[in-house]
Amino acid sequence: MPNRTVFFVSDGTGITAETFGNAILNQFEANLHRVRLPFVDNVDKAHNTVRQINHAGVIDNKRPIVFLTLANSEVLQVIEENCQGLLMDMFSTFVHPLEKELDIKSNHRIGRFSDSSKSEQYQSRIEAINFSLEHDDGQSNRDLENSDVILVGVSRSGKTPTSLYLAMQYGLKASNYPLIPEDFERQDLPPALKTQRKKLFGLSIQPERLSEIRNERRPNSRYASLENCRYEVREAEAMMRRSGIRWLSTTTKSIEEISTTILQELRPERLKY
């Protein structure tokens, strides 16, 4: 059982506090119970948050750890004065020193999703998500030239989740296209991809892992057999080498690692470096 509670408290979604907090906590072999408390945006909610945190400390008999991203000074004051946890305030740690260094007062905006209806960046990400869904698994060749990235690889090699991550996280129009037995027989890329080589990036996977994944979907099928998986992976990698397509194996990599490698290799024009 977890023996200490960690809270991620924010007047926004809490995603920033949780992402940053977990990145730090992952450095420790600790058994922790994690609790996200988003939208703590008024004094009443702040008092309720304090009660919940302090109660966890009594139950655990250990001081809770609290990661904060609070732009509202009144809410922050309530928590600072009453909370019995170890407070890790990211705004005071990072924003305040930057205000001094840049000699600019921060806007203390609540989260990256505030005023989303007026945010060009937010609307761009929504457009990218819709584009990526429309161009998932080779469903459509329409506007394929408007893709920022086109992922290719055998079925179940990680193309769809990576495409959606690139769209949601970076606002990139990421298409993905499956390489299928007909392509291997022709020993050539699908015709729709030939004019988009600069945007292509290949995903591969170890045949044994591919067989496991496919068996979860279609057990005991030819599609999932180890023999077929070995054939498809071998042919797909050979095709990518012949076509000069950069590629990597997704077998032991997270979506974040895959996406970062793709961005480093392709450097899409939509992103600023």
C-alpha positions as CSV (number, residue, x, y, z in Angstrom):
1,M,0.0,0.0,0.0
2,P,1.2,3.6,-0.7
3,N,2.6,5.2,2.5
4,R,2.5,8.8,1.5
5,T,0.1,11.0,-0.5
6,V,1.2,13.5,-3.2
7,F,-1.2,16.2,-4.3
8,F,-1.1,18.2,-7.6
9,V,-3.1,21.4,-6.9
10,S,-3.9,23.9,-9.6
11,D,-6.4,26.6,-10.5
12,G,-6.3,25.2,-14.0
13,T,-6.4,21.6,-15.2
14,G,-3.4,20.5,-13.1
15,I,-1.7,18.9,-16.1
16,T,1.4,21.1,-15.7
17,A,1.8,20.4,-12.0
18,E,1.2,16.7,-12.5
19,T,3.6,16.4,-15.4
20,F,6.4,18.3,-13.7
21,G,5.8,16.8,-10.3
22,N,5.8,13.2,-11.7
23,A,9.0,13.9,-13.6
24,I,10.7,14.8,-10.3
25,L,9.0,12.0,-8.3
26,N,10.1,9.4,-10.8
27,Q,13.7,9.9,-9.6
28,F,12.7,8.2,-6.3
29,E,11.8,4.6,-5.5
30,A,8.9,5.7,-3.4
31,N,5.5,4.1,-2.9
32,L,3.1,7.1,-3.4
33,H,-0.6,7.8,-3.7
34,R,-1.1,10.6,-6.2
35,V,-4.2,12.9,-6.2
36,R,-4.9,15.6,-8.7
37,L,-7.0,18.6,-7.5
38,P,-7.8,20.8,-10.5
39,F,-9.8,24.1,-10.7
40,V,-9.0,25.3,-7.2
41,D,-9.8,28.8,-8.2
42,N,-11.5,30.4,-5.2
43,V,-11.0,30.7,-1.5
44,D,-13.7,28.2,-0.5
45,K,-12.1,25.6,-2.8
46,A,-8.8,26.4,-1.2
47,H,-10.1,25.7,2.3
48,N,-11.6,22.4,1.1
49,T,-8.2,21.5,-0.5
50,V,-6.4,22.3,2.8
51,R,-8.8,20.0,4.7
52,Q,-8.2,17.2,2.2
53,I,-4.4,17.5,2.3
54,N,-4.2,17.8,6.1
55,H,-6.6,14.8,6.5
56,A,-4.3,12.7,4.3
57,G,-1.4,13.6,6.5
58,V,-3.2,12.4,9.6
59,I,-4.2,9.1,7.9
60,D,-0.7,8.5,6.5
61,N,1.0,9.8,9.6
62,K,3.4,11.5,7.1
63,R,3.5,15.0,5.7
64,P,1.9,15.1,2.2
65,I,3.8,16.4,-0.7
66,V,2.0,19.2,-2.6
67,F,2.9,20.5,-6.1
68,L,1.2,23.8,-6.8
69,T,0.5,25.9,-9.9
70,L,-1.7,28.6,-8.5
71,A,-2.0,32.0,-10.2
72,N,-4.6,33.4,-7.7
73,S,-2.7,35.0,-4.8
74,E,-5.7,34.7,-2.4
75,V,-6.0,31.0,-3.1
76,L,-2.3,30.5,-2.7
77,Q,-2.3,32.4,0.6
78,V,-4.9,30.2,2.1
79,I,-2.9,27.1,1.3
80,E,0.4,28.5,2.4
81,E,-1.0,29.6,5.8
82,N,-3.0,26.5,6.6
83,C,-1.6,23.5,4.7
84,Q,0.5,21.0,6.7
85,G,2.1,19.5,3.6
86,L,5.5,20.1,2.0
87,L,4.6,22.8,-0.6
88,M,6.4,22.8,-4.0
89,D,5.2,26.0,-5.6
90,M,6.3,26.1,-9.2
91,F,5.3,29.7,-9.8
92,S,7.5,31.0,-6.9
93,T,10.3,28.6,-8.0
94,F,10.3,29.6,-11.7
95,V,7.9,32.5,-12.6
96,H,9.0,34.9,-9.9
97,P,12.8,34.6,-10.6
98,L,12.0,35.1,-14.3
99,E,9.9,38.2,-13.6
100,K,13.0,39.7,-11.9
101,E,15.4,38.6,-14.6
102,L,13.3,39.7,-17.5
103,D,12.0,42.8,-15.6
104,I,8.5,41.9,-16.8
105,K,5.4,41.0,-14.7
106,S,3.9,37.7,-15.7
107,N,0.3,37.6,-16.8
108,H,-0.5,34.9,-14.2
109,R,-2.7,33.2,-16.6
110,I,-4.4,30.0,-15.4
111,G,-3.1,27.2,-17.4
112,R,-2.4,26.9,-21.1
113,F,-6.1,26.3,-21.9
114,S,-7.4,29.7,-20.6
115,D,-9.2,31.8,-23.2
116,S,-9.0,28.8,-25.6
117,S,-11.7,30.2,-27.8
118,K,-9.5,33.1,-28.6
119,S,-6.2,31.2,-28.8
120,E,-4.8,30.7,-32.3
121,Q,-2.5,28.0,-30.9
122,Y,-5.4,26.1,-29.3
123,Q,-7.5,26.3,-32.5
124,S,-4.5,25.1,-34.5
125,R,-4.2,22.0,-32.2
126,I,-7.9,21.2,-32.6
127,E,-7.5,21.5,-36.4
128,A,-4.5,19.2,-36.3
129,I,-6.3,16.6,-34.2
130,N,-9.2,16.5,-36.7
131,F,-6.8,16.2,-39.6
132,S,-4.9,13.4,-37.9
133,L,-8.1,11.5,-37.2
134,E,-9.2,11.9,-40.8
135,H,-5.9,10.7,-42.1
136,D,-5.5,7.8,-39.7
137,D,-4.4,4.4,-41.1
138,G,-4.5,5.7,-44.7
139,Q,-8.2,6.4,-44.6
140,S,-7.9,9.5,-46.8
141,N,-5.4,10.8,-49.4
142,R,-7.2,14.2,-49.5
143,D,-4.9,17.0,-48.6
144,L,-2.2,14.5,-47.7
145,E,0.3,17.1,-49.0
146,N,-0.7,19.4,-46.0
147,S,0.6,16.8,-43.5
148,D,3.5,18.0,-41.4
149,V,4.5,14.4,-40.8
150,I,3.5,11.1,-42.4
151,L,4.2,7.9,-40.3
152,V,4.5,4.6,-42.1
153,G,4.9,1.1,-40.8
154,V,3.1,-2.2,-40.4
155,S,-0.2,-2.5,-38.7
156,R,0.0,-2.1,-34.9
157,S,3.5,-0.6,-34.8
158,G,2.4,2.5,-32.9
159,K,1.4,4.9,-35.8
160,T,-2.0,6.0,-34.5
161,P,-1.1,6.9,-30.9
162,T,2.0,8.7,-32.1
163,S,0.1,10.7,-34.7
164,L,-2.5,11.8,-32.1
165,Y,0.2,12.7,-29.6
166,L,2.0,14.9,-32.2
167,A,-1.3,16.6,-33.0
168,M,-2.5,17.1,-29.4
169,Q,0.9,18.1,-28.0
170,Y,2.5,20.1,-30.8
171,G,-0.4,21.0,-33.2
172,L,1.1,19.0,-36.0
173,K,-1.0,17.6,-38.8
174,A,0.3,14.0,-38.6
175,S,-1.0,11.4,-41.0
176,N,-0.2,7.7,-40.9
177,Y,-0.2,5.1,-43.6
178,P,0.0,1.3,-43.2
179,L,2.4,-0.8,-45.2
180,I,0.5,-3.9,-46.3
181,P,1.4,-7.2,-48.1
182,E,0.4,-5.7,-51.5
183,D,3.1,-3.0,-51.0
184,F,5.7,-5.7,-50.2
185,E,4.8,-7.7,-53.3
186,R,5.3,-4.6,-55.4
187,Q,8.4,-3.8,-53.4
188,D,7.4,-0.2,-53.6
189,L,5.8,2.5,-51.5
190,P,2.1,3.2,-51.9
191,P,1.7,5.6,-54.8
192,A,0.1,8.4,-52.6
193,L,3.4,8.6,-50.6
194,K,5.9,8.9,-53.3
195,T,5.7,12.7,-53.6
196,Q,5.8,13.2,-49.9
197,R,9.2,11.4,-49.1
198,K,10.6,14.4,-47.1
199,K,7.7,14.1,-44.6
200,L,7.9,10.3,-44.2
201,F,9.1,8.7,-41.0
202,G,9.0,4.9,-40.4
203,L,8.0,3.0,-37.3
204,S,9.1,-0.6,-36.9
205,I,8.8,-3.1,-34.0
206,Q,10.2,-6.5,-33.0
207,P,8.2,-9.3,-34.6
208,E,7.7,-11.0,-31.2
209,R,6.2,-8.0,-29.6
210,L,4.1,-7.3,-32.7
211,S,2.7,-10.8,-32.6
212,E,1.7,-10.3,-28.9
213,I,-0.1,-7.1,-29.7
214,R,-1.9,-8.5,-32.7
215,N,-3.0,-11.6,-30.8
216,E,-4.8,-9.4,-28.3
217,R,-6.9,-8.1,-31.2
218,R,-7.2,-11.2,-33.4
219,P,-6.0,-14.2,-31.5
220,N,-4.7,-17.3,-33.4
221,S,-5.0,-15.6,-36.8
222,R,-2.5,-15.5,-39.7
223,Y,-2.4,-11.7,-39.2
224,A,-1.0,-12.3,-35.6
225,S,1.2,-15.3,-36.3
226,L,4.9,-14.9,-35.5
227,E,5.8,-16.1,-39.0
228,N,3.7,-13.4,-40.6
229,C,4.9,-10.7,-38.3
230,R,8.5,-11.6,-39.0
231,Y,7.8,-11.4,-42.8
232,E,6.0,-8.0,-42.6
233,V,8.6,-6.4,-40.3
234,R,11.5,-7.6,-42.5
235,E,9.8,-6.4,-45.7
236,A,8.8,-3.1,-44.2
237,E,12.3,-2.3,-42.9
238,A,13.8,-3.3,-46.3
239,M,11.4,-1.0,-48.1
240,M,12.2,1.9,-45.8
241,R,15.9,1.3,-46.4
242,R,15.5,1.2,-50.2
243,S,13.3,4.4,-50.1
244,G,15.7,6.3,-47.8
245,I,13.1,6.7,-45.1
246,R,14.3,7.4,-41.6
247,W,12.8,5.0,-39.1
248,L,13.1,3.6,-35.5
249,S,11.9,0.6,-33.6
250,T,9.0,1.4,-31.1
251,T,9.5,-1.8,-29.2
252,T,11.0,-0.3,-26.0
253,K,10.2,3.4,-26.6
254,S,7.4,5.5,-25.1
255,I,5.3,7.7,-27.4
256,E,7.1,10.7,-26.0
257,E,10.5,9.3,-27.0
258,I,9.2,8.3,-30.4
259,S,7.7,11.8,-31.0
260,T,10.9,13.6,-29.9
261,T,13.0,11.5,-32.2
262,I,10.6,12.3,-35.1
263,L,10.7,16.0,-34.4
264,Q,14.5,16.0,-34.3
265,E,14.8,14.2,-37.6
266,L,12.1,15.9,-39.6
267,R,12.0,19.3,-38.0
268,P,8.5,20.2,-39.3
269,E,8.2,23.8,-40.6
270,R,5.2,24.5,-38.3
271,L,7.4,24.2,-35.2
272,K,9.9,27.0,-34.4
273,Y,13.4,25.9,-33.3
